[in-house]
């Protein structure tokens, strides 16, 4: 299941087990006793004595000014710091979600996650069968109550009554949660947070807030979320808002006043494992929270965490890691862009580099339906030959692309090929479903479509002999529109050489970013006036298959606002993406798999990879830690301890 907000991407399980003593921050000397570890055999090997880690210094390129979660200062390091003072509602366990500050995970079997039939009326805001927020009116497609897939959806005629399902989730907070000032944490604190997040002044996309009908406190420990009619989800963790201390504020205070309050901005209260101890321009210090509800379990294990700003970039950060002034370097130093430094780190057994999948995914997009096709297709009136109308052509191009060479050239081989619109760790596809690099099969598909090697010269492009909507004799020459970045230049080099190998000539044209991404109708991409392009989409709150649903095509009718720059219009694809987007937990795996298969079948774009991030650790301490992502690392810092022996 995809956890975009709390658990973005599960990447690796890294075992750290170097042999030296842990470095100790000179500002906070270790005071605890040594731990005697039993040897693993009956030999005369002496018992290994391992000093527990008391402090951890995490170095980053910059520190947040504000800790208020909903202001304009949105950054990864801010999210990471908030993770250690605000426990999430759940953690991702081996078998699914596990409760943290909640008593349990809401479930249909228990009734605290349920679908309720409700009567809706014309003019009411709902979520349509397409998964889109809509105002109910004649012609809107909806799922009647009990309908779980697009094949039972109906088009509303505007008369009579209509009953649809709405989703209700009840979150039961633990009753032993305290703010760090000793005040009891209540359900109203989560409601207070929701109200701040949904205010017009708050930053962010508000995807969750827009799909919420009501969010209320039923009592001191119970929060009830009710979604818009027609909306369902497999991700209940997305619709619980991290509590903020409502007891500090009167009901009459404005959003601006609350957002400027020091107890939220500069000295926030905590209900997590750590509390803010001090901060200056370069270091923010957190210490163990004595009121943490898991203190009786010995958590957190660390006494203090220092977040330290390093101004000198990757070189200075690496020097500070080697000197012991930093224990962890977060991904902000972008070691992926410093191959010589990264090679030095990876060659040194005293240090570990954790490769993180990025949030954005690069892809090669086909201009399947340019804007000139919107009225009618007419070659005699100057319409572009329909190079990509036959899906076999798009599949042939995907098969001949050496995506591994792209990764090696642009990320030093550290990236991971994406399976579809999802990364490999999120994908539900089987190995046999994946795109393969097969130039021979690519050439066969192009021949089936009607492209011919007329002169048996691999240096010249193929010609159209029997290609639908392409004049006979047209050479397969297409333009690839890219930005002027070195990254795109490198990718274009591999794309051009890969396609040339199967008889397709690619002319690469670079544009300034502002020109390439200019809004429609004049913009090249969002005005749908390109043949091929490279683009990187930021991770969206919902499933990224929605990027290419037909109602996302930029048109004059929607003021050229849409993400489907390919112009794909495929009803099967639309429906399967909608079914996956609205799936319940027990429906999720198969529905997502079908939507991925539909994506690979329709292929509006070739999935490439995301730019990796690099976290770097000192290996001078003997410990074993399961680290899944950078976000998970910070969410789980209360568990950070030595629990392994030196070899």
C-alpha positions as CSV (number, residue, x, y, z in Angstrom):
1,X,0.0,0.0,0.0
2,X,1.3,3.5,-0.8
3,X,2.0,5.8,2.0
4,X,2.8,9.1,0.3
5,X,2.6,11.3,3.3
6,X,4.0,9.3,6.2
7,X,5.9,6.5,4.5
8,X,6.8,7.8,1.0
9,X,8.9,5.0,-0.3
10,X,10.3,1.8,1.2
11,X,13.8,1.5,-0.2
12,X,16.3,-0.6,1.7
13,X,17.1,-2.4,4.9
14,X,20.6,-1.5,5.8
15,X,22.7,-3.2,8.5
16,X,25.4,-1.1,10.1
17,X,28.0,-3.1,12.0
18,X,31.4,-1.5,11.9
19,X,33.8,-2.2,14.7
20,X,35.0,0.9,16.4
21,X,33.6,2.7,19.5
22,X,30.9,5.2,18.9
23,X,32.0,8.8,18.7
24,X,30.5,10.9,21.5
25,X,29.6,14.6,21.1
26,X,31.9,16.6,23.2
27,X,29.0,18.8,24.5
28,X,27.3,15.8,26.0
29,X,29.7,13.1,27.3
30,X,28.4,9.5,27.6
31,X,27.4,8.6,31.2
32,X,25.7,5.2,30.9
33,X,27.4,1.9,31.6
34,X,28.8,-0.5,29.1
35,X,26.7,-3.3,27.7
36,X,28.1,-6.9,27.9
37,X,27.1,-8.9,24.8
38,X,27.2,-12.7,24.9
39,X,29.5,-14.3,22.3
40,X,27.7,-16.2,19.6
41,X,29.7,-19.4,20.1
42,X,31.3,-21.5,22.8
43,X,34.8,-20.6,21.8
44,X,37.1,-18.6,23.9
45,X,36.3,-15.4,22.1
46,X,36.1,-12.7,24.8
47,X,32.8,-10.8,25.5
48,X,32.5,-7.7,23.4
49,X,31.8,-4.5,25.3
50,X,29.8,-1.9,23.4
51,X,29.2,1.6,24.6
52,X,25.6,2.7,23.9
53,X,25.0,5.8,21.8
54,X,23.9,8.6,24.1
55,X,23.6,11.4,21.5
56,X,23.3,11.8,17.7
57,X,24.4,14.8,15.6
58,X,22.5,15.0,12.3
59,X,23.9,17.6,9.9
60,X,21.9,19.3,7.3
61,X,22.4,22.1,4.8
62,X,19.9,24.4,6.5
63,X,17.6,24.5,9.5
64,X,13.9,25.6,9.5
65,X,13.0,29.0,11.0
66,X,9.5,27.9,12.0
67,X,8.1,24.7,13.4
68,X,4.5,25.6,12.5
69,X,3.5,22.8,10.1
70,X,1.1,24.8,7.9
71,X,3.0,28.0,7.0
72,X,4.8,28.8,3.8
73,X,8.1,27.3,5.0
74,X,7.8,23.8,3.8
75,X,10.9,21.7,3.6
76,X,12.1,18.2,4.2
77,X,14.2,19.0,7.2
78,X,11.2,20.6,8.8
79,X,9.1,17.5,8.3
80,X,12.0,15.4,9.7
81,X,12.2,17.5,12.8
82,X,8.5,17.5,13.4
83,X,8.6,13.7,13.2
84,X,10.5,13.5,16.5
85,X,8.1,15.7,18.4
86,X,4.9,14.5,16.8
87,X,4.4,10.7,16.8
88,X,2.3,9.6,13.8
89,X,-1.0,7.7,14.2
90,X,0.6,4.6,12.7
91,X,3.8,2.9,11.8
92,X,4.3,0.6,8.9
93,X,4.9,-2.9,10.2
94,X,5.7,-6.1,8.4
95,X,2.0,-7.0,8.2
96,X,0.6,-3.5,7.6
97,X,-0.2,-0.5,9.7
98,X,0.4,-0.7,13.5
99,X,-1.0,1.9,15.9
100,X,1.2,4.3,17.7
101,X,-0.7,7.1,19.4
102,X,-4.0,5.4,18.6
103,X,-5.4,2.4,20.4
104,X,-6.0,0.4,17.2
105,X,-6.0,0.6,13.4
106,X,-9.6,1.4,12.2
107,X,-11.1,-1.6,10.4
108,X,-14.3,-2.5,8.6
109,X,-14.6,-5.7,10.6
110,X,-14.7,-3.6,13.8
111,X,-17.1,-0.9,12.6
112,X,-14.8,2.0,13.2
113,X,-14.1,2.2,9.4
114,X,-17.4,1.8,7.5
115,X,-19.4,2.8,4.5
116,X,-22.7,4.5,5.1
117,X,-25.4,5.1,2.5
118,X,-26.4,8.8,2.3
119,X,-28.9,10.7,0.1
120,X,-27.3,13.4,-2.1
121,X,-28.9,16.3,-3.9
122,X,-28.3,18.4,-6.9
123,X,-25.8,21.1,-6.2
124,X,-24.0,19.1,-3.4
125,X,-20.2,18.6,-3.5
126,X,-19.4,14.9,-4.0
127,X,-16.6,12.7,-5.4
128,X,-17.7,11.3,-8.8
129,X,-17.1,7.8,-10.1
130,X,-14.0,9.2,-11.7
131,X,-12.5,10.0,-8.3
132,X,-12.8,13.7,-9.0
133,X,-14.4,16.3,-6.8
134,X,-17.6,17.5,-8.5
135,X,-20.8,19.3,-7.9
136,X,-23.7,16.9,-8.4
137,X,-25.6,17.9,-11.5
138,X,-27.2,16.2,-14.5
139,X,-24.6,14.3,-16.5
140,X,-22.2,13.6,-13.6
141,X,-21.2,10.0,-13.3
142,X,-21.6,8.6,-9.8
143,X,-21.3,5.2,-8.0
144,X,-24.7,4.3,-6.4
145,X,-24.6,2.9,-2.9
146,X,-23.0,-0.6,-3.0
147,X,-21.2,0.0,-6.3
148,X,-17.5,-0.5,-6.0
149,X,-16.3,-0.3,-9.6
150,X,-16.7,1.8,-12.7
151,X,-18.8,-0.8,-14.5
152,X,-21.8,-0.2,-12.1
153,X,-21.5,3.6,-12.2
154,X,-24.5,5.6,-13.5
155,X,-24.9,9.0,-15.1
156,X,-27.1,11.2,-12.9
157,X,-30.1,12.5,-14.7
158,X,-30.8,15.3,-12.2
159,X,-34.2,14.1,-11.0
160,X,-35.4,12.0,-8.1
161,X,-33.2,10.8,-5.2
162,X,-29.7,9.4,-5.4
163,X,-28.1,7.3,-2.7
164,X,-24.3,6.9,-2.6
165,X,-21.8,5.7,0.0
166,X,-19.7,7.9,2.2
167,X,-16.8,6.7,4.3
168,X,-16.6,7.1,8.1
169,X,-13.5,6.5,10.1
170,X,-13.2,6.8,13.9
171,X,-9.8,7.2,15.4
172,X,-9.4,6.2,19.1
173,X,-6.5,8.1,20.8
174,X,-4.6,6.5,23.6
175,X,-5.7,8.0,27.0
176,X,-2.1,8.3,28.3
177,X,-0.8,11.0,25.9
178,X,0.5,14.2,27.4
179,X,1.9,17.4,26.0
180,X,5.3,18.3,27.2
181,X,3.8,21.0,29.5
182,X,1.9,18.2,31.3
183,X,-1.5,18.9,29.7
184,X,-3.5,15.9,28.5
185,X,-3.6,15.5,24.7
186,X,-7.2,15.2,23.5
187,X,-9.2,14.6,20.3
188,X,-9.8,18.3,20.1
189,X,-6.1,18.9,19.5
190,X,-6.3,16.9,16.2
191,X,-9.5,18.8,15.2
192,X,-7.7,22.1,15.9
193,X,-4.8,20.9,13.7
194,X,-7.3,20.0,10.9
195,X,-8.9,23.4,11.1
196,X,-5.6,25.2,10.8
197,X,-4.5,22.9,7.9
198,X,-7.7,23.6,6.0
199,X,-7.8,27.4,6.4
200,X,-7.3,29.4,3.2
201,X,-4.1,30.9,4.6
202,X,-2.5,27.5,5.0
203,X,0.0,26.3,2.5
204,X,-0.1,23.0,0.7
205,X,-2.4,21.3,-1.8
206,X,-5.2,20.5,0.7
207,X,-5.9,17.2,-1.1
208,X,-7.0,15.5,2.1
209,X,-9.0,18.5,3.4
210,X,-10.9,18.9,0.1
211,X,-12.1,15.3,0.4
212,X,-13.2,15.7,4.0
213,X,-16.9,16.5,4.8
214,X,-16.5,16.7,8.6
215,X,-13.8,16.1,11.2
216,X,-15.0,16.3,14.7
217,X,-14.2,15.2,18.3
218,X,-16.9,12.8,19.5
219,X,-15.3,12.8,23.0
220,X,-11.8,13.4,24.6
221,X,-10.2,10.5,22.8
222,X,-12.3,9.9,19.7
223,X,-12.0,11.7,16.4
224,X,-14.5,11.0,13.6
225,X,-13.7,11.7,10.0
226,X,-16.5,11.7,7.4
227,X,-15.5,11.9,3.7
228,X,-17.3,13.5,0.9
229,X,-20.1,11.3,-0.5
230,X,-18.6,9.0,-3.1
231,X,-15.0,9.1,-1.8
232,X,-13.3,6.0,-0.4
233,X,-9.7,5.3,0.5
234,X,-7.3,2.5,1.4
235,X,-5.2,4.9,3.4
236,X,-6.8,5.9,6.7
237,X,-3.6,7.3,8.0
238,X,-3.9,10.2,5.6
239,X,-7.1,11.5,7.2
240,X,-5.8,11.9,10.8
241,X,-4.2,15.3,11.5
242,X,-1.2,15.4,13.8
243,X,-2.4,17.1,17.0
244,X,-1.5,20.7,17.9
245,X,-2.0,22.1,21.4
246,X,-5.5,23.7,21.3
247,X,-5.4,24.5,25.0
248,X,-3.0,27.3,24.3
249,X,-5.4,29.3,22.2
250,X,-8.8,31.0,22.6
251,X,-11.4,30.3,20.0
252,X,-11.4,33.9,18.9
253,X,-7.8,34.0,17.7
254,X,-7.2,34.4,14.0
255,X,-5.2,32.0,11.8
256,X,-2.5,34.6,11.5
257,X,-2.2,35.1,15.2
258,X,-2.0,31.3,15.9
259,X,0.6,30.8,13.1
260,X,2.8,33.5,14.7
261,X,2.5,32.1,18.2
262,X,5.9,31.2,19.6
263,X,4.6,27.9,21.2
264,X,4.0,26.7,17.6
265,X,6.7,28.5,15.7
266,X,9.9,28.7,17.8
267,X,9.3,26.6,20.9
268,X,6.7,24.0,20.1
269,X,5.2,21.6,22.6
270,X,5.9,17.9,22.0
271,X,4.0,14.7,22.5
272,X,6.7,12.6,20.8
273,X,9.9,11.1,22.1
274,X,11.9,14.3,22.1
275,X,11.4,17.9,23.2
276,X,13.1,21.1,22.1
277,X,15.9,22.0,24.5
278,X,17.6,24.9,22.8
279,X,18.4,26.4,19.5
280,X,20.7,29.0,17.9
281,X,21.6,29.9,14.4
282,X,23.5,26.7,13.7
283,X,22.2,24.0,16.1
284,X,18.8,22.9,17.3
285,X,19.0,20.5,20.3
286,X,16.3,18.0,21.3
287,X,16.4,15.9,24.5
288,X,14.5,13.0,25.8
289,X,10.8,13.8,26.6
290,X,10.2,12.7,30.2
291,X,6.4,12.7,29.6
292,X,6.6,10.5,26.5
293,X,4.0,7.8,26.8
294,X,6.6,5.1,26.0
295,X,9.1,6.2,28.6
296,X,8.5,3.1,30.7
297,X,9.8,1.0,27.7
298,X,13.1,2.9,27.9
299,X,12.2,5.0,24.8
300,X,13.7,7.1,23.4
301,X,17.1,5.4,23.8
302,X,19.0,8.5,22.9
303,X,19.5,11.3,25.4
304,X,19.9,14.1,22.9
305,X,19.7,14.8,19.2
306,X,21.5,17.7,17.6
307,X,20.5,19.1,14.3
308,X,23.4,21.1,13.0
309,X,23.5,23.4,9.9
310,X,26.5,23.1,7.7
311,X,27.1,26.0,5.3
312,X,30.0,24.6,3.3
313,X,28.2,22.1,1.2
314,X,29.1,18.5,0.6
315,X,32.8,18.9,1.0
316,X,32.5,20.4,4.5
317,X,29.8,18.0,5.5
318,X,32.1,15.0,4.5
319,X,35.0,16.5,6.5
320,X,32.7,16.9,9.6
321,X,31.5,13.3,9.3
322,X,35.1,12.1,9.2
323,X,36.1,14.3,12.2
324,X,33.2,12.9,14.3
325,X,31.4,16.3,14.5
326,X,28.5,14.8,12.5
327,X,27.1,11.3,12.9
328,X,24.5,11.5,10.0
329,X,24.5,13.7,6.9
330,X,21.0,14.0,5.5
331,X,20.1,14.1,1.8
332,X,20.3,17.9,1.6
333,X,24.0,17.8,0.7
334,X,23.1,16.1,-2.6
335,X,26.1,13.7,-2.7
336,X,24.5,12.2,-5.8
337,X,25.8,15.3,-7.6
338,X,29.3,14.8,-6.3
339,X,30.4,11.4,-7.7
340,X,34.0,11.7,-6.6
341,X,33.0,12.4,-3.0
342,X,30.4,9.7,-3.1
343,X,32.9,7.2,-4.4
344,X,35.3,8.1,-1.5
345,X,32.5,7.6,1.0
346,X,31.4,4.2,-0.4
347,X,35.0,3.0,-0.5
348,X,35.6,3.7,3.2
349,X,34.4,0.9,5.4
350,X,33.9,3.3,8.3
351,X,31.0,5.0,6.5
352,X,27.7,3.9,5.0
353,X,25.7,5.6,2.2
354,X,22.0,4.9,2.1
355,X,20.4,5.4,-1.3
356,X,17.0,6.9,-1.2
357,X,14.4,7.0,-4.0
358,X,13.4,10.5,-4.8
359,X,9.8,11.8,-4.8
360,X,9.7,12.9,-8.4
361,X,9.8,10.6,-11.4
362,X,11.2,11.3,-14.8
363,X,9.4,10.0,-17.9
364,X,9.5,10.2,-21.6
365,X,6.1,11.5,-22.7
366,X,4.5,10.9,-26.1
367,X,2.6,13.6,-27.9
368,X,-0.2,11.1,-28.8
369,X,-2.9,13.7,-29.6
370,X,-1.5,17.1,-30.4
371,X,-3.9,20.1,-30.1
372,X,-4.4,20.2,-33.9
373,X,-6.2,16.8,-33.7
374,X,-8.9,18.2,-31.4
375,X,-11.3,19.3,-34.2
376,X,-10.5,16.6,-36.7
377,X,-7.5,14.8,-38.1
378,X,-6.6,16.0,-41.6
379,X,-3.2,15.5,-43.2
380,X,-4.1,17.6,-46.2
381,X,-4.7,20.6,-43.9
382,X,-1.3,20.2,-42.4
383,X,-1.8,18.0,-39.4
384,X,1.3,16.2,-38.1
385,X,1.6,12.6,-39.2
386,X,0.1,10.4,-36.4
387,X,3.4,8.9,-35.3
388,X,2.1,7.6,-31.9
389,X,-1.5,6.8,-32.5
390,X,-0.8,3.0,-32.7
391,X,0.1,1.9,-29.1
392,X,2.5,-0.7,-30.6
393,X,4.7,2.2,-31.7
394,X,4.8,3.5,-28.2
395,X,5.6,0.1,-26.8
396,X,8.3,-0.4,-29.4
397,X,10.0,2.8,-28.4
398,X,9.8,1.8,-24.7
399,X,11.4,-1.5,-25.5
400,X,14.4,-0.1,-27.3
401,X,15.2,2.5,-24.6
402,X,18.3,1.6,-22.6
403,X,17.0,2.9,-19.3
404,X,19.8,1.3,-17.4
405,X,22.3,3.3,-19.4
406,X,20.3,6.4,-18.5
407,X,20.7,5.7,-14.8
408,X,24.4,5.0,-15.2
409,X,25.0,8.2,-17.1
410,X,22.9,10.5,-14.9
411,X,23.0,9.0,-11.4
412,X,26.2,7.0,-11.3
413,X,24.0,3.9,-11.4
414,X,22.3,4.7,-8.1
415,X,18.8,5.2,-9.4
416,X,16.1,2.5,-9.7
417,X,14.0,1.9,-12.7
418,X,10.3,2.6,-12.1
419,X,7.8,-0.1,-12.8
420,X,5.0,2.1,-14.0
421,X,3.6,5.3,-12.5
422,X,4.8,3.7,-9.2
423,X,8.3,3.0,-7.9
424,X,9.3,-0.7,-7.6
425,X,8.7,-0.6,-3.8
426,X,5.1,0.6,-4.3
427,X,4.3,-1.4,-7.4
428,X,1.9,-4.4,-7.3
429,X,3.2,-5.8,-10.6
430,X,4.8,-9.2,-11.0
431,X,8.3,-9.5,-12.5
432,X,6.8,-10.8,-15.8
433,X,4.7,-7.6,-16.1
434,X,7.6,-5.2,-16.3
435,X,8.9,-3.3,-19.2
436,X,11.9,-5.0,-20.8
437,X,14.8,-3.8,-22.8
438,X,14.4,-5.7,-26.1
439,X,15.5,-3.9,-29.2
440,X,14.9,-7.0,-31.4
441,X,11.2,-7.2,-30.3
442,X,11.0,-3.4,-30.7
443,X,12.1,-3.7,-34.4
444,X,9.5,-6.4,-34.9
445,X,6.7,-4.3,-33.5
446,X,7.7,-1.3,-35.7
447,X,7.6,-3.7,-38.7
448,X,4.1,-4.8,-37.7
449,X,2.9,-1.2,-37.6
450,X,4.1,-0.7,-41.1
451,X,7.5,1.0,-40.8
452,X,10.1,-0.4,-43.2
453,X,13.9,-0.3,-43.5
454,X,13.6,0.6,-47.2
455,X,17.4,0.8,-47.9
456,X,18.8,-1.7,-45.4
457,X,21.0,1.1,-44.1
458,X,20.9,1.4,-40.3
459,X,22.1,5.0,-40.5
460,X,18.9,6.2,-42.2
461,X,15.5,6.4,-40.6
462,X,12.6,4.0,-41.3
463,X,9.9,4.9,-43.8
464,X,6.2,4.6,-43.5
465,X,4.7,2.1,-45.9
466,X,1.5,0.9,-44.3
467,X,1.3,3.1,-41.2
468,X,-2.2,4.4,-40.4
469,X,-2.5,8.2,-40.7
470,X,1.1,8.5,-41.8
471,X,1.7,9.3,-45.5
472,X,3.6,6.6,-47.4
473,X,7.3,7.4,-47.6
474,X,7.3,9.6,-44.5
475,X,10.6,9.1,-42.6
476,X,10.4,8.3,-38.9
477,X,12.0,11.6,-37.7
478,X,10.7,13.1,-34.5
479,X,11.6,16.0,-32.2
480,X,12.5,15.5,-28.6
481,X,11.8,18.7,-26.6
482,X,13.8,19.1,-23.4
483,X,15.1,21.7,-21.0
484,X,18.6,23.1,-21.2
485,X,19.7,21.2,-18.0
486,X,22.7,18.9,-18.1
487,X,20.5,16.1,-16.8
488,X,18.1,16.3,-19.7
489,X,20.9,16.6,-22.1
490,X,22.4,13.4,-20.9
491,X,19.1,11.6,-21.0
492,X,18.4,12.8,-24.5
493,X,21.8,11.5,-25.6
494,X,20.8,7.9,-24.6
495,X,17.3,8.2,-26.0
496,X,18.6,9.4,-29.4
497,X,21.2,6.6,-29.7
498,X,18.7,4.0,-28.5
499,X,16.1,5.0,-31.0
500,X,18.6,5.3,-33.8
501,X,19.4,1.6,-33.3
502,X,15.9,0.7,-34.4
503,X,15.6,3.2,-37.3
504,X,14.1,6.3,-35.5
505,X,15.9,9.6,-35.9
506,X,15.5,11.9,-32.9
507,X,16.2,15.6,-33.3
508,X,16.8,17.1,-29.9
509,X,15.7,20.7,-29.2
510,X,16.5,22.5,-25.9
511,X,14.2,25.2,-24.6
512,X,14.4,27.5,-21.6
513,X,12.2,26.1,-18.8
514,X,9.8,29.0,-18.8
515,X,9.2,28.5,-22.6
516,X,8.8,24.7,-22.4
517,X,6.5,24.8,-19.5
518,X,4.5,27.9,-20.5
519,X,0.7,27.5,-20.1
520,X,-1.5,26.6,-23.0
521,X,-2.6,27.3,-25.6
522,X,0.8,28.8,-26.5
523,X,3.0,26.7,-24.4
524,X,4.8,23.8,-26.0
525,X,3.9,21.1,-23.4
526,X,0.6,22.4,-21.9
527,X,-0.5,23.6,-25.3
528,X,0.1,20.0,-26.6
529,X,2.4,21.1,-29.4
530,X,5.3,18.6,-29.0
531,X,6.2,15.1,-30.3
532,X,8.4,13.7,-27.5
533,X,9.4,15.4,-24.3
534,X,11.1,14.6,-21.0
535,X,9.3,15.7,-17.9
536,X,9.6,15.1,-14.1
537,X,6.4,15.1,-12.2
538,X,6.4,15.8,-8.5
539,X,4.7,13.1,-6.4
540,X,1.0,13.9,-6.1
541,X,-1.3,13.1,-3.2
542,X,-3.3,10.5,-5.2
543,X,-2.2,7.8,-7.6
544,X,-0.2,9.2,-10.4
545,X,-2.2,7.2,-13.0
546,X,-4.6,10.2,-12.7
547,X,-2.1,12.3,-14.5
548,X,-3.2,10.7,-17.8
549,X,-6.9,10.4,-17.3
550,X,-8.8,11.8,-20.2
551,X,-10.4,14.7,-18.2
552,X,-6.9,15.9,-17.5
553,X,-6.2,16.8,-21.1
554,X,-5.4,20.5,-21.3
555,X,-8.1,22.1,-23.5
556,X,-9.7,25.4,-24.2
557,X,-12.7,24.1,-22.3
558,X,-10.7,23.7,-19.0
559,X,-8.6,26.8,-19.5
560,X,-5.6,24.6,-20.5
561,X,-5.3,23.3,-16.9
562,X,-4.5,19.7,-16.9
563,X,-1.6,17.2,-16.6
564,X,-2.4,14.8,-19.5
565,X,-0.1,16.6,-22.0
566,X,0.1,13.3,-23.9
567,X,-3.6,13.7,-24.9
568,X,-4.4,10.0,-24.0
569,X,-8.1,9.3,-24.2
570,X,-8.7,5.7,-23.1
571,X,-11.9,4.7,-21.3
572,X,-10.5,1.4,-20.0
573,X,-7.5,3.2,-18.6
574,X,-9.7,6.0,-17.1
575,X,-11.9,3.4,-15.3
576,X,-9.1,1.3,-13.9
577,X,-7.3,4.3,-12.6
578,X,-10.5,5.5,-10.9
579,X,-11.1,2.0,-9.4
580,X,-7.6,2.0,-7.9
581,X,-7.9,5.5,-6.6
582,X,-11.2,4.7,-4.8
583,X,-10.2,1.2,-3.6
584,X,-10.7,0.1,-0.1
585,X,-7.9,-1.7,1.8
586,X,-9.0,-5.2,0.8
587,X,-9.4,-4.1,-2.8
588,X,-6.3,-2.1,-3.1
589,X,-3.6,-4.5,-4.2
590,X,-5.5,-6.0,-7.2
591,X,-7.0,-2.7,-8.3
592,X,-3.6,-1.0,-8.3
593,X,-2.1,-3.8,-10.2
594,X,-4.8,-3.6,-12.9
595,X,-4.3,0.2,-13.2
596,X,-0.5,-0.4,-13.6
597,X,-1.1,-3.0,-16.3
598,X,-3.5,-0.6,-18.0
599,X,-0.8,2.1,-17.9
600,X,1.8,-0.1,-19.5
601,X,-0.8,-1.2,-22.1
602,X,-1.9,2.4,-23.0
603,X,1.7,3.8,-22.4
604,X,1.1,7.6,-22.5
605,X,4.7,7.9,-21.2
606,X,7.7,5.6,-20.6
607,X,8.5,5.5,-16.9
608,X,12.2,6.2,-16.2
609,X,13.4,6.7,-12.7
610,X,13.6,9.2,-9.9
611,X,16.7,11.1,-8.9
612,X,18.1,9.3,-5.8
613,X,19.0,11.1,-2.6
614,X,21.9,10.0,-0.4
615,X,22.0,9.8,3.4
616,X,25.5,9.2,4.9
617,X,26.2,7.6,8.3
618,X,29.3,7.3,10.4
619,X,30.1,3.6,10.7
620,X,32.3,4.1,13.8
621,X,29.5,2.8,16.1
622,X,28.5,-0.9,16.4
623,X,24.8,-0.9,15.9
624,X,22.2,-2.5,13.7
625,X,19.3,-0.4,12.5
626,X,16.5,-1.0,10.1
627,X,16.1,2.1,8.0
628,X,13.5,2.2,5.3
629,X,13.5,5.8,4.1
630,X,14.8,9.1,5.3
631,X,11.3,9.9,6.6
632,X,11.1,6.6,8.4
633,X,14.6,7.1,9.8
634,X,13.4,10.3,11.6
635,X,10.0,8.8,12.5
636,X,11.8,5.9,14.3
637,X,14.6,7.7,16.0
638,X,13.2,6.8,19.4
639,X,14.4,3.2,18.6
640,X,17.9,4.2,17.6
641,X,20.3,2.1,19.8
642,X,23.0,-0.4,19.7
643,X,21.7,-3.9,19.4
644,X,24.4,-5.7,17.6
645,X,28.0,-6.8,18.3
646,X,31.2,-5.8,16.6
647,X,32.6,-8.6,14.4
